[in-house]
Amino acid sequence: MLRSERIVFPGIPQSIEEFKMLPQAQMATPFDTAALTVLALCVYPQNKALSLEMLDFLRGPRPLNGVEKQFIADRFMDKDYVPRSYFVGAVPANDYTPAQPYTVVVSEEPYSYTGEGYAKLNLFSGGADSPRQVKMRNAKDGKWYMWEQFLLGGIRQPESSNPWA
């Protein structure tokens, strides 16, 4: 049976210390790490440096390189709403305003664990027709570190900026 988990956050962390204090920051499961990836990306529009620091924390011994940082910057050029779309209740009609508390649903798929020590989990965006993935790797310390994320692809525009809505 495929598992889904609802990961709930009280708010968006305003510091790396707040981020690390979240129970999910233990990264004991790949579900926690996948949900934290959404949270870290949501910080980017207000505080790029903090967001990148959070992402580096999630990546553990493999921090972001220059190309990966530039990729993230390019995706945020005019679409700061994309990471918010992964929170429950955030859809184009409400300009991707999430329900409170912030909740991310993370799900397994039949092929989530095909590589030994790796997990690829699905997250659903309120603006996309198909799920997006985050891939994690289990390290010697038992933590699930973010290996790569596929969350920043295009989605439907918020209704307020869509001339056809």
Backbone as a chain_set.jsonl record, in Angstrom:
{"seq": "MLRSERIVFPGIPQSIEEFKMLPQAQMATPFDTAALTVLALCVYPQNKALSLEMLDFLRGPRPLNGVEKQFIADRFMDKDYVPRSYFVGAVPANDYTPAQPYTVVVSEEPYSYTGEGYAKLNLFSGGADSPRQVKMRNAKDGKWYMWEQFLLGGIRQPESSNPWA", "coords": {"N": [[0.843, -1.187, 0.0], [0.581, 2.161, -0.884], [1.971, 4.998, 0.695], [0.921, 8.106, 2.095], [1.713, 11.231, 3.502], [0.738, 13.891, 5.599], [2.314, 16.765, 6.185], [2.668, 19.157, 8.598], [3.211, 22.572, 9.179], [3.797, 25.236, 11.477], [4.275, 27.813, 10.584], [6.129, 29.974, 8.322], [9.539, 29.703, 8.576], [11.702, 32.247, 9.893], [14.371, 32.347, 10.236], [17.485, 30.52, 10.067], [17.88, 29.113, 12.381], [15.26, 28.824, 13.416], [14.259, 27.185, 11.405], [15.853, 24.876, 11.688], [14.953, 24.064, 14.153], [12.493, 22.948, 13.77], [10.503, 19.994, 14.105], [10.623, 18.258, 11.913], [13.109, 18.757, 10.865], [14.92, 16.951, 11.742], [15.122, 15.146, 9.815], [14.406, 12.446, 9.638], [12.78, 10.914, 8.066], [12.135, 10.444, 4.543], [9.866, 11.795, 3.794], [9.625, 13.979, 5.532], [11.886, 15.49, 4.768], [11.277, 16.094, 2.093], [8.996, 17.732, 2.403], [10.116, 19.841, 3.877], [11.723, 20.921, 1.911], [9.932, 22.3, 0.272], [9.159, 24.297, 2.088], [11.617, 25.663, 2.467], [12.034, 26.668, -0.129], [9.9, 28.427, -0.296], [10.751, 30.582, 1.168], [12.497, 31.928, -0.446], [11.603, 34.171, -2.211], [11.467, 36.358, -0.392], [13.856, 36.275, 1.051], [16.603, 35.467, -0.245], [19.229, 34.531, 0.445], [18.812, 33.263, 2.936], [17.011, 31.245, 2.194], [18.643, 29.72, 0.453], [20.541, 28.903, 2.309], [18.961, 27.273, 3.926], [18.304, 25.291, 2.055], [20.865, 24.261, 1.581], [21.342, 23.168, 4.117], [19.444, 21.109, 4.036], [20.568, 19.562, 2.089], [22.817, 18.589, 3.246], [25.929, 17.0, 3.291], [26.398, 17.788, 0.706], [26.337, 20.582, -0.621], [24.52, 23.172, -2.46], [25.612, 23.936, -5.762], [27.085, 26.49, -7.912], [25.732, 26.457, -10.415], [23.31, 25.205, -9.757], [22.264, 27.064, -7.95], [21.911, 29.237, -9.675], [20.006, 28.156, -11.396], [17.797, 27.975, -9.677], [17.43, 30.717, -9.145], [16.751, 31.601, -11.732], [14.272, 30.315, -12.089], [12.7, 31.693, -10.33], [12.352, 34.187, -11.42], [9.918, 35.393, -12.388], [7.945, 34.025, -11.116], [7.156, 33.681, -8.314], [5.203, 32.394, -6.924], [5.172, 29.656, -7.27], [6.406, 27.716, -5.345], [4.624, 28.042, -3.178], [2.361, 26.836, -4.128], [2.357, 24.188, -3.426], [1.333, 23.893, -0.929], [-1.499, 22.821, 0.91], [-4.653, 23.871, -0.212], [-3.784, 26.041, -1.719], [-4.361, 27.478, -4.71], [-4.837, 28.468, -8.21], [-7.119, 30.185, -8.294], [-7.202, 31.508, -5.819], [-4.92, 32.957, -5.861], [-2.808, 31.375, -5.073], [-2.834, 31.272, -2.256], [-2.178, 29.752, 0.671], [-3.947, 27.417, 2.839], [-4.238, 27.666, 6.417], [-3.048, 25.763, 9.21], [0.155, 25.699, 7.501], [0.305, 23.116, 5.229], [1.721, 20.283, 3.734], [1.318, 17.716, 1.423], [2.802, 14.667, 1.014], [3.658, 11.968, -1.027], [4.127, 8.472, -1.69], [5.089, 6.618, -4.626], [4.707, 3.84, -6.913], [7.355, 3.373, -7.691], [9.055, 4.611, -5.893], [11.232, 3.779, -4.361], [13.331, 2.641, -5.914], [16.102, 2.81, -6.274], [18.796, 1.814, -4.266], [19.013, 3.186, -1.076], [17.932, 5.562, -1.854], [15.094, 7.753, -2.232], [12.255, 8.712, -4.004], [9.796, 10.994, -3.945], [6.381, 12.098, -4.333], [4.876, 15.306, -4.723], [2.04, 17.378, -4.655], [0.929, 20.016, -6.625], [-1.215, 22.813, -6.458], [-1.536, 24.01, -8.87], [-0.841, 22.416, -10.99], [-1.232, 19.607, -13.214], [-0.104, 17.143, -12.83], [1.86, 15.283, -10.425], [4.866, 16.517, -8.798], [8.349, 15.858, -8.143], [10.582, 15.136, -5.393], [13.789, 14.073, -4.701], [15.485, 12.084, -2.394], [18.373, 11.143, -0.454], [19.601, 8.618, 1.604], [21.834, 8.933, 4.185], [24.909, 7.874, 5.873], [24.567, 8.704, 8.473], [21.943, 8.227, 8.965], [20.078, 10.107, 8.26], [17.795, 11.575, 5.91], [18.727, 13.179, 3.179], [18.162, 15.927, 0.946], [18.447, 15.238, -2.402], [17.866, 15.932, -5.065], [15.579, 18.266, -6.544], [12.441, 18.707, -8.163], [10.59, 20.767, -8.299], [10.115, 23.326, -9.265], [9.069, 23.764, -11.784], [6.963, 25.095, -14.444], [3.64, 26.229, -13.702], [0.031, 26.725, -13.633], [-0.912, 30.157, -14.011], [-1.481, 32.567, -11.364], [-4.836, 33.583, -10.767], [-5.228, 36.365, -10.644], [-3.242, 37.424, -12.26], [-3.677, 36.38, -14.714], [-4.693, 36.997, -17.897], [-6.731, 35.689, -19.194], [-8.37, 34.474, -17.41]], "CA": [[0.0, 0.0, 0.0], [1.36, 3.399, -0.985], [1.789, 5.869, 1.851], [0.906, 9.564, 1.974], [1.796, 11.905, 4.799], [0.439, 15.323, 5.662], [3.308, 17.401, 7.048], [2.098, 20.443, 9.001], [4.153, 23.562, 9.714], [3.071, 26.341, 12.106], [4.519, 29.053, 9.843], [7.344, 29.997, 7.512], [10.646, 30.123, 9.447], [12.34, 33.525, 9.579], [15.818, 32.215, 10.451], [17.968, 29.14, 9.935], [17.679, 28.488, 13.687], [13.855, 28.396, 13.456], [14.137, 26.075, 10.458], [16.487, 23.698, 12.284], [14.203, 23.684, 15.353], [11.289, 22.212, 13.394], [10.679, 18.552, 14.332], [10.952, 17.601, 10.65], [14.51, 19.027, 10.534], [15.715, 15.766, 12.079], [15.198, 14.443, 8.524], [14.341, 11.018, 9.941], [12.076, 10.249, 6.968], [12.186, 11.219, 3.304], [8.671, 12.633, 3.743], [9.964, 15.228, 6.22], [12.836, 16.254, 3.956], [10.564, 16.607, 0.917], [8.149, 18.85, 2.83], [11.002, 20.955, 4.239], [12.206, 21.523, 0.669], [8.913, 23.289, -0.096], [9.265, 25.402, 3.042], [12.84, 26.422, 2.155], [11.828, 27.396, -1.388], [8.94, 29.515, -0.05], [11.481, 31.701, 1.769], [13.341, 32.552, -1.472], [11.216, 35.512, -2.688], [11.713, 37.386, 0.623], [15.22, 36.223, 1.576], [17.324, 34.482, -1.068], [20.354, 33.945, 1.181], [18.279, 32.347, 3.942], [16.468, 30.098, 1.471], [19.764, 28.896, -0.005], [21.132, 28.298, 3.51], [18.058, 26.182, 4.297], [18.483, 24.222, 1.069], [22.164, 23.638, 1.868], [21.133, 22.327, 5.299], [18.718, 19.915, 3.595], [21.451, 18.763, 1.231], [23.843, 17.989, 4.088], [27.321, 17.061, 2.847], [26.45, 18.117, -0.722], [25.656, 21.877, -0.779], [24.216, 23.642, -3.816], [26.721, 24.544, -6.503], [26.715, 27.725, -8.595], [24.744, 26.187, -11.469], [22.031, 24.939, -9.097], [21.77, 28.346, -7.419], [21.453, 30.03, -10.815], [18.771, 27.519, -11.852], [16.739, 28.413, -8.76], [17.213, 32.149, -9.408], [16.039, 31.715, -13.008], [12.885, 29.875, -11.923], [11.974, 32.674, -9.525], [12.338, 35.492, -12.096], [8.578, 35.985, -12.415], [6.995, 33.014, -10.642], [7.415, 33.43, -6.896], [4.071, 31.663, -6.372], [5.284, 28.214, -7.517], [6.538, 26.867, -4.153], [3.404, 28.124, -2.348], [1.319, 25.995, -4.715], [2.416, 22.845, -2.838], [0.587, 23.88, 0.326], [-2.914, 22.502, 0.779], [-5.536, 25.03, -0.343], [-3.218, 27.063, -2.611], [-4.786, 27.223, -6.092], [-4.818, 29.707, -9.002], [-8.262, 31.058, -7.995], [-6.928, 32.351, -4.644], [-3.546, 33.448, -6.045], [-1.92, 30.463, -4.339], [-2.824, 31.575, -0.825], [-2.396, 28.459, 1.326], [-4.725, 27.3, 4.065], [-3.422, 27.629, 7.629], [-1.598, 25.869, 9.157], [0.759, 25.276, 6.239], [0.324, 21.655, 5.149], [2.227, 19.708, 2.489], [1.039, 16.286, 1.302], [3.906, 13.974, 0.341], [3.169, 10.617, -1.311], [4.94, 7.489, -2.396], [4.601, 6.072, -5.882], [5.213, 2.463, -6.976], [8.8, 3.32, -7.939], [9.718, 5.568, -5.003], [12.442, 3.248, -3.724], [13.992, 1.738, -6.864], [17.55, 2.85, -6.059], [19.124, 1.562, -2.864], [19.422, 4.376, -0.348], [17.283, 6.738, -2.439], [13.635, 7.792, -2.239], [11.692, 9.779, -4.833], [8.423, 11.151, -3.484], [5.54, 13.029, -5.08], [4.172, 16.409, -4.083], [1.023, 17.875, -5.57], [0.783, 21.467, -6.733], [-2.561, 23.252, -6.792], [-1.535, 24.611, -10.201], [-0.321, 21.472, -11.99], [-2.076, 18.428, -13.404], [0.593, 15.932, -12.402], [2.724, 15.552, -9.272], [6.289, 16.821, -8.979], [9.118, 14.994, -7.259], [11.808, 15.455, -4.668], [14.56, 12.849, -4.499], [16.313, 12.134, -1.202], [19.359, 10.075, -0.287], [19.826, 8.256, 2.998], [23.274, 8.96, 4.477], [25.399, 7.003, 6.95], [24.058, 9.181, 9.767], [20.534, 7.86, 9.062], [19.214, 11.198, 7.804], [17.422, 11.632, 4.497], [19.107, 14.479, 2.633], [17.612, 16.245, -0.369], [19.415, 14.965, -3.459], [17.474, 16.866, -6.124], [14.158, 18.624, -6.497], [11.82, 19.026, -9.447], [9.393, 21.475, -7.844], [10.012, 24.705, -9.752], [8.566, 23.835, -13.157], [5.826, 25.986, -14.646], [2.279, 25.851, -13.322], [-0.936, 27.739, -14.062], [-0.747, 31.488, -13.409], [-2.522, 32.994, -10.422], [-5.952, 34.189, -11.488], [-5.101, 37.825, -10.71], [-2.313, 37.83, -13.316], [-4.02, 35.662, -15.934], [-5.64, 37.809, -18.66], [-7.794, 34.845, -19.744], [-9.177, 33.887, -16.331]], "C": [[0.888, 1.25, 0.0], [0.977, 4.345, 0.142], [1.766, 7.329, 1.438], [0.99, 10.136, 3.378], [1.472, 13.376, 4.63], [1.406, 15.926, 6.672], [2.823, 18.823, 7.325], [3.181, 21.321, 9.629], [3.361, 24.717, 10.315], [3.212, 27.66, 11.353], [5.763, 28.903, 8.996], [8.483, 30.485, 8.406], [11.301, 31.413, 8.95], [13.847, 33.499, 9.8], [16.204, 30.756, 10.265], [17.782, 28.399, 11.257], [16.242, 27.985, 13.827], [13.644, 27.175, 12.572], [14.681, 24.787, 11.081], [15.759, 23.205, 13.533], [12.915, 22.923, 15.023], [11.515, 20.719, 13.622], [11.111, 17.807, 13.065], [12.426, 17.768, 10.274], [15.449, 17.921, 11.013], [15.947, 14.917, 10.83], [15.24, 12.927, 8.711], [13.623, 10.232, 8.849], [12.228, 11.085, 5.699], [10.977, 12.138, 3.158], [8.95, 13.993, 4.381], [10.869, 16.102, 5.359], [12.157, 16.855, 2.733], [9.712, 17.819, 1.288], [8.99, 20.066, 3.216], [11.563, 21.654, 3.005], [11.226, 22.588, 0.184], [9.044, 24.518, 0.797], [10.475, 26.283, 2.731], [12.671, 27.238, 0.877], [10.846, 28.555, -1.215], [9.605, 30.748, 0.55], [12.188, 32.533, 0.694], [12.882, 33.944, -1.913], [11.507, 36.639, -1.69], [13.175, 37.439, 1.067], [15.999, 35.11, 0.871], [18.423, 33.773, -0.281], [19.871, 32.931, 2.214], [17.725, 31.088, 3.283], [17.588, 29.158, 1.027], [20.464, 28.214, 1.171], [20.281, 27.111, 3.982], [18.219, 24.997, 3.347], [19.817, 23.512, 1.273], [22.074, 22.728, 3.097], [20.456, 21.016, 4.897], [19.579, 18.997, 2.734], [22.629, 18.17, 1.998], [25.24, 18.138, 3.518], [27.487, 17.46, 1.378], [25.721, 19.441, -0.969], [25.407, 22.215, -2.251], [25.472, 24.194, -4.476], [26.205, 25.779, -7.246], [25.652, 27.539, -9.662], [23.365, 25.959, -10.853], [21.428, 26.217, -8.514], [21.234, 29.225, -8.541], [20.144, 29.475, -11.37], [17.596, 27.98, -10.988], [16.415, 29.885, -9.012], [16.422, 32.346, -10.695], [14.573, 31.339, -12.865], [12.049, 30.891, -11.148], [11.842, 34.032, -10.208], [10.954, 36.139, -12.067], [7.524, 35.025, -11.884], [7.225, 32.686, -9.171], [6.307, 32.619, -6.225], [4.234, 30.141, -6.474], [5.46, 27.408, -6.227], [5.312, 26.907, -3.238], [2.328, 27.165, -2.842], [1.309, 24.581, -4.14], [1.728, 22.768, -1.479], [-0.881, 23.588, 0.036], [-3.717, 23.804, 0.728], [-5.046, 26.102, -1.287], [-3.52, 26.68, -4.062], [-4.773, 28.536, -6.873], [-5.926, 30.691, -8.61], [-8.031, 31.948, -6.779], [-5.494, 32.879, -4.659], [-2.537, 32.666, -5.205], [-1.73, 30.883, -2.881], [-3.131, 30.281, -0.078], [-3.314, 28.553, 2.532], [-3.744, 27.271, 5.24], [-3.89, 26.463, 8.494], [-1.075, 25.333, 7.823], [0.913, 23.754, 6.23], [0.788, 21.221, 3.767], [1.901, 18.217, 2.511], [2.141, 15.661, 0.449], [3.495, 12.51, 0.189], [4.215, 9.75, -1.993], [4.298, 7.182, -3.739], [5.17, 4.654, -5.97], [6.734, 2.368, -7.118], [9.59, 4.282, -7.044], [11.067, 5.085, -4.488], [13.202, 2.291, -4.646], [15.507, 1.729, -6.712], [17.859, 2.668, -4.588], [19.641, 2.835, -2.196], [18.815, 5.661, -0.87], [15.77, 6.615, -2.295], [13.199, 8.965, -3.103], [10.206, 9.858, -4.5], [7.704, 12.235, -4.271], [4.95, 14.097, -4.173], [3.207, 16.97, -5.116], [0.905, 19.386, -5.472], [-0.664, 21.776, -7.081], [-2.658, 23.857, -8.178], [-1.014, 23.703, -11.295], [-1.232, 20.25, -12.062], [-1.416, 17.14, -12.939], [1.536, 16.276, -11.251], [4.152, 15.865, -9.692], [7.055, 16.027, -7.927], [10.249, 15.72, -6.53], [12.491, 14.114, -4.426], [15.492, 13.051, -3.311], [17.291, 10.964, -1.193], [19.598, 9.872, 1.203], [21.327, 8.13, 3.251], [23.623, 8.013, 5.628], [24.855, 7.417, 8.314], [22.57, 8.882, 9.958], [19.576, 8.928, 8.589], [18.955, 11.08, 6.304], [17.701, 13.041, 3.992], [18.483, 14.677, 1.257], [18.71, 16.068, -1.415], [19.144, 15.872, -4.649], [15.984, 17.121, -6.016], [13.699, 19.031, -7.888], [10.522, 19.793, -9.193], [9.152, 22.808, -8.539], [9.59, 24.83, -11.212], [7.338, 24.726, -13.246], [4.508, 25.38, -14.203], [1.338, 26.941, -13.824], [-0.71, 29.052, -13.309], [-1.802, 31.723, -12.332], [-3.615, 33.727, -11.201], [-5.799, 35.698, -11.643], [-4.158, 38.283, -11.819], [-2.591, 37.134, -14.646], [-5.056, 36.46, -16.722], [-6.813, 37.006, -19.212], [-8.702, 34.273, -18.668], [-10.445, 34.682, -16.104]], "O": [[1.824, 1.363, 0.791], [-0.195, 4.473, 0.494], [2.501, 7.742, 0.541], [0.412, 9.595, 4.321], [1.873, 14.018, 3.659], [1.33, 15.637, 7.867], [2.594, 19.599, 6.397], [3.953, 20.881, 10.481], [2.359, 25.141, 9.738], [2.353, 28.534, 11.474], [6.377, 27.837, 8.956], [8.397, 31.587, 8.948], [11.433, 31.637, 7.747], [14.528, 34.502, 9.581], [15.353, 29.868, 10.302], [17.553, 27.19, 11.259], [16.013, 26.869, 14.293], [12.935, 26.242, 12.948], [14.043, 23.737, 11.007], [15.927, 22.052, 13.931], [12.313, 22.319, 15.911], [12.611, 20.221, 13.361], [11.872, 16.842, 13.136], [12.942, 17.008, 9.455], [16.644, 17.953, 10.721], [16.849, 14.08, 10.791], [15.996, 12.221, 8.042], [13.827, 9.026, 8.716], [12.427, 12.298, 5.774], [11.056, 13.155, 2.47], [8.562, 15.03, 3.844], [10.646, 17.306, 5.235], [12.43, 18.0, 2.372], [9.707, 18.819, 0.57], [8.616, 21.199, 2.914], [11.848, 22.851, 3.047], [11.641, 23.657, -0.264], [9.039, 25.648, 0.31], [10.369, 27.51, 2.732], [13.121, 28.381, 0.811], [10.951, 29.561, -1.917], [9.067, 31.85, 0.445], [12.449, 33.718, 0.904], [13.72, 34.843, -1.986], [11.768, 37.768, -2.106], [13.683, 38.505, 1.416], [16.043, 33.97, 1.333], [18.534, 32.548, -0.336], [20.457, 31.857, 2.352], [17.952, 29.982, 3.773], [17.492, 27.944, 1.204], [20.928, 27.08, 1.048], [20.813, 26.077, 4.386], [18.266, 23.846, 3.779], [19.891, 22.289, 1.151], [22.661, 21.646, 3.115], [20.845, 19.943, 5.359], [19.337, 17.792, 2.666], [23.36, 17.338, 1.462], [25.701, 19.254, 3.282], [28.606, 17.468, 0.866], [24.599, 19.433, -1.476], [26.0, 21.625, -3.154], [26.295, 24.84, -3.827], [25.011, 26.072, -7.205], [24.761, 28.377, -9.8], [22.365, 26.462, -11.365], [20.216, 26.422, -8.581], [20.209, 29.887, -8.373], [19.268, 30.24, -11.77], [16.535, 28.332, -11.504], [15.243, 30.255, -9.085], [15.515, 33.177, -10.74], [13.713, 31.983, -13.466], [10.828, 30.939, -11.299], [11.268, 34.95, -9.622], [10.838, 37.323, -11.748], [6.337, 35.189, -12.168], [7.463, 31.529, -8.825], [6.459, 32.201, -5.077], [3.494, 29.408, -5.818], [4.698, 26.462, -6.026], [4.995, 25.909, -2.591], [1.478, 26.73, -2.065], [0.344, 23.845, -4.346], [1.56, 21.675, -0.936], [-1.433, 24.054, -0.961], [-3.49, 24.717, 1.521], [-5.812, 27.0, -1.635], [-3.001, 25.689, -4.575], [-4.705, 29.608, -6.271], [-5.697, 31.901, -8.595], [-8.6, 33.037, -6.702], [-4.927, 33.205, -3.616], [-1.558, 33.215, -4.7], [-0.621, 30.853, -2.348], [-4.243, 29.764, -0.185], [-3.446, 29.604, 3.161], [-2.58, 26.904, 5.085], [-5.091, 26.195, 8.5], [-1.773, 24.61, 7.113], [1.563, 23.178, 7.103], [0.307, 21.728, 2.754], [2.172, 17.533, 3.498], [2.378, 16.074, -0.687], [3.041, 11.884, 1.146], [5.058, 10.223, -2.754], [3.118, 7.453, -3.958], [6.037, 4.299, -5.172], [7.33, 1.375, -6.701], [10.681, 4.715, -7.414], [11.951, 5.896, -4.209], [13.665, 1.242, -4.199], [16.138, 0.712, -7.003], [17.236, 3.313, -3.745], [20.575, 3.475, -2.68], [19.144, 6.743, -0.383], [15.23, 5.51, -2.243], [13.707, 10.076, -2.958], [9.453, 8.914, -4.74], [8.32, 13.159, -4.801], [4.58, 13.839, -3.028], [3.519, 17.029, -6.305], [0.797, 19.953, -4.385], [-1.272, 21.088, -7.9], [-3.755, 24.188, -8.626], [-0.769, 24.158, -12.412], [-1.911, 19.907, -11.094], [-2.101, 16.15, -12.681], [1.961, 17.423, -11.115], [4.586, 15.522, -10.792], [6.477, 15.576, -6.938], [10.777, 16.738, -6.976], [11.859, 13.147, -4.002], [16.198, 14.056, -3.226], [17.068, 9.938, -1.835], [19.773, 10.828, 1.958], [22.008, 7.324, 2.616], [22.743, 7.433, 6.266], [24.701, 6.582, 9.205], [21.994, 9.236, 10.987], [18.372, 8.684, 8.519], [19.775, 10.561, 5.546], [16.99, 13.984, 4.341], [18.298, 13.723, 0.502], [19.774, 16.679, -1.318], [20.056, 16.503, -5.182], [15.23, 16.313, -5.474], [14.448, 19.611, -8.674], [9.489, 19.503, -9.796], [8.065, 23.37, -8.408], [9.74, 25.895, -11.811], [6.742, 25.07, -12.225], [4.29, 24.173, -14.316], [1.78, 27.951, -14.37], [-0.363, 29.055, -12.128], [-2.888, 31.145, -12.383], [-3.332, 34.412, -12.184], [-6.198, 36.256, -12.665], [-4.263, 39.42, -12.277], [-1.824, 37.282, -15.598], [-6.193, 36.593, -16.268], [-7.799, 37.594, -19.656], [-9.711, 33.645, -18.988], [-11.244, 34.334, -15.235]]}, "num_chains": 1, "name": "protein.A"}
